[in-house]
Amino acid sequence: MLDQSDSYVTEDGRTIGGVVMEMKNITLRFGGVVAIKDISFDIREGEIRAIIGPNGAGKSSMLNVISGFYVPQEGTVEFHGKPRPQMRPYEVAQQGIARTFQNIALFEGMTVLDNVMTGRLNHMKTGLFQQALWKGKAEKEETANREVAEKVIDFLEIQHIRKTPVGRLPYGLKKRVELARALAAEPKLLLLDEPMAGMNVEEKEDMSRFILDVNDEFGTTIALIEHDMGVSWT
C-alpha cells in the first residue's frame, strides 16, 4: 500500500506524486437527506481522479465538499496532510484550487477573452484606482495577465471566438470557455463537474483530449465527476 508521500510512474509514463487532498469518512446531510455517507478517498499530485456515478449519487455534492463550498457534518478534509478549516471561496482559489460547474456559470454578455480574464483575478494585485488609470504597475500587470489568458485560449483552440460574446456561443464551446477560465487561474488542483454533460460524441472527444493535455503538459492534478462510463479513461 502506498504511503501518502509515495510516488509512482504509470504505464503511460506519468509521475503520480503524494497525496494532495484526502477525504476521510465524509458524510453530508441536508436536513433528513443524506447526500454522502462515509466516503473516503484521496487525490494525488499529477493524477486524474475520476468520480463516477449515476445521477443523484452525490457527485456534485462531493465536489462542493472538495472545493470548500459545503462543510460535511462528519469526517475531515485534509489538504497537504493538514485538516482544512472552513474557508471562503477566494481563500480556496488562493490555495490553487479552480473548478468548472455542471451548469455553465459564465458572464454571457462578456466576450470569451473577458470571461477568461476573470480567472486571473487572484493574480491582480494593483488597486482599483491604479487599474482605472491603467498606468505603470497596473498596465504591466494587465499585460502579463492578458498574455496568460491568450495562451490558454490558444491551448484550447478557441482563438477564433476570443472576441465573441459568450451568449452567442453553442453549448459545447461554452463548456470549453469555462475550462479556459479555470485554467487561467493556473490551478494546482482542477475540479471538473461533469465536463462532458450535454455534449455530442465529437465534443466529448475534444474535451477528453484537452483534459488529458492539461494533465500531461501542465502537470495539473485533476478531479472530475461523470455519470458517463465512456469517460472512465481517467
C-alpha positions as CSV (number, residue, x, y, z in Angstrom):
1,M,0.0,0.0,0.0
2,L,1.3,3.4,-0.9
3,D,2.2,5.9,1.8
4,Q,0.8,9.5,1.5
5,S,4.2,10.7,0.3
6,D,5.0,7.8,-2.1
7,S,5.1,8.5,-5.8
8,Y,5.0,6.1,-8.7
9,V,5.1,6.1,-12.5
10,T,2.1,4.9,-14.5
11,E,2.2,2.7,-17.6
12,D,2.0,5.7,-19.9
13,G,4.9,7.4,-18.2
14,R,3.1,9.9,-16.0
15,T,4.6,10.5,-12.5
16,I,2.0,10.4,-9.7
17,G,3.1,12.1,-6.5
18,G,2.0,12.2,-2.9
19,V,-1.5,12.9,-1.6
20,V,-2.7,16.5,-2.3
21,M,-6.1,16.1,-0.7
22,E,-7.7,13.3,1.3
23,M,-11.4,12.9,2.2
24,K,-11.8,10.9,5.4
25,N,-15.2,9.3,6.2
26,I,-17.2,12.2,4.7
27,T,-20.9,12.3,5.5
28,L,-23.0,15.3,4.2
29,R,-26.7,15.8,5.1
30,F,-29.3,18.3,4.0
31,G,-31.9,18.1,6.7
32,G,-33.1,14.4,6.6
33,V,-31.5,13.7,3.3
34,V,-28.1,12.0,3.3
35,A,-26.3,13.2,0.2
36,I,-22.9,11.5,1.0
37,K,-22.4,8.7,3.6
38,D,-19.0,7.7,5.0
39,I,-16.9,8.2,1.8
40,S,-13.1,8.1,1.8
41,F,-10.6,8.6,-1.0
42,D,-7.6,10.7,-1.9
43,I,-6.3,12.8,-4.8
44,R,-2.6,12.5,-5.6
45,E,-0.4,15.0,-7.3
46,G,-0.4,14.8,-11.0
47,E,-3.2,12.3,-11.4
48,I,-6.6,12.4,-13.0
49,R,-9.1,11.2,-10.3
50,A,-12.5,10.3,-11.7
51,I,-15.6,10.1,-9.5
52,I,-18.1,8.1,-11.5
53,G,-21.8,7.5,-10.5
54,P,-25.4,7.8,-11.7
55,N,-27.5,11.0,-11.4
56,G,-28.4,11.7,-7.7
57,A,-25.4,9.8,-6.3
58,G,-23.9,12.8,-4.6
59,K,-21.1,13.5,-7.1
60,S,-21.6,17.3,-7.3
61,S,-22.1,17.4,-3.5
62,M,-18.7,15.7,-3.1
63,L,-17.1,18.2,-5.5
64,N,-18.6,21.0,-3.4
65,V,-17.0,19.5,-0.3
66,I,-13.7,19.3,-2.0
67,S,-13.9,22.9,-3.2
68,G,-14.9,24.0,0.3
69,F,-18.4,25.2,-0.6
70,Y,-20.0,22.6,1.6
71,V,-18.8,21.6,5.1
72,P,-19.6,17.9,5.9
73,Q,-21.3,17.1,9.2
74,E,-18.9,14.1,9.7
75,G,-15.4,13.3,8.5
76,T,-12.4,15.5,7.7
77,V,-10.9,17.1,4.6
78,E,-7.1,17.1,4.6
79,F,-5.1,19.4,2.3
80,H,-1.4,18.6,2.1
81,G,-1.7,16.5,5.2
82,K,-3.4,19.1,7.4
83,P,-7.2,19.4,8.2
84,R,-8.6,22.2,6.2
85,P,-10.7,24.7,8.0
86,Q,-13.9,26.3,6.6
87,M,-12.9,28.8,4.0
88,R,-14.4,31.5,1.8
89,P,-14.3,30.9,-2.0
90,Y,-11.5,33.3,-2.6
91,E,-9.4,31.6,0.0
92,V,-9.9,28.3,-1.8
93,A,-8.8,29.9,-5.0
94,Q,-5.7,31.3,-3.3
95,Q,-4.8,27.7,-2.3
96,G,-4.6,26.9,-6.0
97,I,-8.0,25.2,-6.5
98,A,-10.2,26.1,-9.5
99,R,-13.3,24.5,-10.9
100,T,-16.0,24.3,-13.6
101,F,-19.6,23.8,-12.9
102,Q,-22.3,21.3,-14.1
103,N,-24.5,24.2,-15.1
104,I,-22.4,26.6,-17.0
105,A,-21.6,29.7,-15.0
106,L,-20.2,32.3,-17.4
107,F,-20.8,36.0,-18.0
108,E,-22.9,35.7,-21.1
109,G,-22.7,39.4,-22.1
110,M,-18.9,39.5,-21.9
111,T,-16.5,38.2,-24.6
112,V,-14.6,35.0,-24.4
113,L,-11.4,36.9,-23.6
114,D,-13.0,38.9,-20.8
115,N,-14.5,35.7,-19.3
116,V,-11.1,34.0,-19.3
117,M,-9.5,37.1,-17.8
118,T,-11.8,36.8,-14.8
119,G,-9.8,33.7,-13.9
120,R,-6.8,35.9,-13.3
121,L,-8.4,38.0,-10.5
122,N,-6.3,36.4,-7.8
123,H,-3.2,37.3,-9.7
124,M,-4.2,41.0,-9.9
125,K,-2.6,42.9,-7.0
126,T,-3.0,46.6,-8.0
127,G,-5.8,48.6,-6.5
128,L,-9.0,49.9,-8.2
129,F,-7.6,53.4,-8.6
130,Q,-4.4,52.2,-10.3
131,Q,-6.3,50.0,-12.6
132,A,-8.7,52.8,-13.5
133,L,-5.6,55.0,-14.5
134,W,-4.1,51.9,-16.2
135,K,-0.5,53.2,-16.0
136,G,2.7,51.9,-14.6
137,K,2.4,48.8,-12.5
138,A,-1.3,48.3,-13.3
139,E,-0.6,48.4,-17.1
140,K,2.3,45.9,-16.7
141,E,0.1,43.6,-14.6
142,E,-2.8,43.8,-17.0
143,T,-0.5,42.9,-19.9
144,A,1.1,40.0,-18.1
145,N,-2.3,38.6,-17.1
146,R,-3.7,39.0,-20.7
147,E,-0.7,37.1,-22.0
148,V,-1.6,34.1,-19.8
149,A,-5.2,34.3,-20.9
150,E,-4.2,34.4,-24.5
151,K,-2.0,31.3,-24.1
152,V,-4.9,29.4,-22.5
153,I,-7.2,30.5,-25.4
154,D,-4.6,29.2,-27.9
155,F,-4.1,26.0,-26.0
156,L,-7.9,25.2,-26.1
157,E,-8.1,26.3,-29.7
158,I,-10.7,29.0,-29.3
159,Q,-8.8,31.9,-30.9
160,H,-11.5,32.3,-33.5
161,I,-14.1,33.2,-30.9
162,R,-12.0,35.2,-28.4
163,K,-13.9,38.5,-29.1
164,T,-17.3,36.8,-29.4
165,P,-19.9,37.4,-26.6
166,V,-20.3,34.1,-24.7
167,G,-24.1,34.3,-25.0
168,R,-23.8,33.7,-28.8
169,L,-21.8,30.5,-28.5
170,P,-23.1,26.9,-28.8
171,Y,-23.1,24.8,-25.6
172,G,-20.0,22.8,-26.4
173,L,-17.9,25.9,-26.9
174,K,-19.3,27.5,-23.7
175,K,-18.0,24.4,-21.8
176,R,-14.6,24.9,-23.3
177,V,-14.6,28.6,-22.4
178,E,-15.4,27.7,-18.8
179,L,-12.5,25.3,-18.8
180,A,-10.3,28.1,-20.1
181,R,-11.4,30.4,-17.3
182,A,-10.4,27.8,-14.7
183,L,-7.1,27.2,-16.4
184,A,-6.3,30.9,-16.5
185,A,-6.1,30.8,-12.7
186,E,-3.1,28.4,-13.1
187,P,-4.6,25.9,-10.6
188,K,-2.7,23.2,-8.9
189,L,-5.9,21.2,-8.4
190,L,-8.6,21.5,-11.1
191,L,-12.1,20.3,-10.3
192,L,-14.4,19.5,-13.2
193,D,-18.1,18.9,-12.6
194,E,-19.4,16.7,-15.5
195,P,-17.3,18.5,-18.1
196,M,-18.9,16.3,-20.9
197,A,-22.5,16.7,-19.8
198,G,-24.8,17.6,-22.7
199,M,-22.1,17.2,-25.4
200,N,-22.3,15.2,-28.6
201,V,-19.7,12.4,-29.3
202,E,-17.3,14.7,-31.2
203,E,-17.4,17.4,-28.4
204,K,-16.8,14.8,-25.8
205,E,-13.7,13.5,-27.7
206,D,-12.4,17.0,-27.9
207,M,-12.9,17.8,-24.2
208,S,-11.4,14.4,-23.2
209,R,-8.3,15.3,-25.3
210,F,-8.0,18.8,-23.7
211,I,-8.3,17.4,-20.2
212,L,-5.6,14.8,-20.9
213,D,-3.4,17.5,-22.4
214,V,-3.8,19.8,-19.4
215,N,-2.7,17.0,-17.1
216,D,0.2,16.0,-19.4
217,E,1.6,19.4,-20.4
218,F,0.9,21.4,-17.2
219,G,1.1,18.6,-14.7
220,T,-2.2,19.8,-13.3
221,T,-3.9,17.5,-10.7
222,I,-7.5,16.9,-11.9
223,A,-10.5,15.6,-10.1
224,L,-13.6,15.2,-12.3
225,I,-17.1,13.7,-11.8
226,E,-19.1,12.0,-14.5
227,H,-22.0,9.7,-15.0
228,D,-20.9,8.7,-18.5
229,M,-18.9,5.5,-18.1
230,G,-17.4,6.2,-21.5
231,V,-15.3,8.8,-19.8
232,S,-13.7,6.3,-17.4
233,W,-10.4,6.6,-19.3
234,T,-9.1,8.6,-16.3
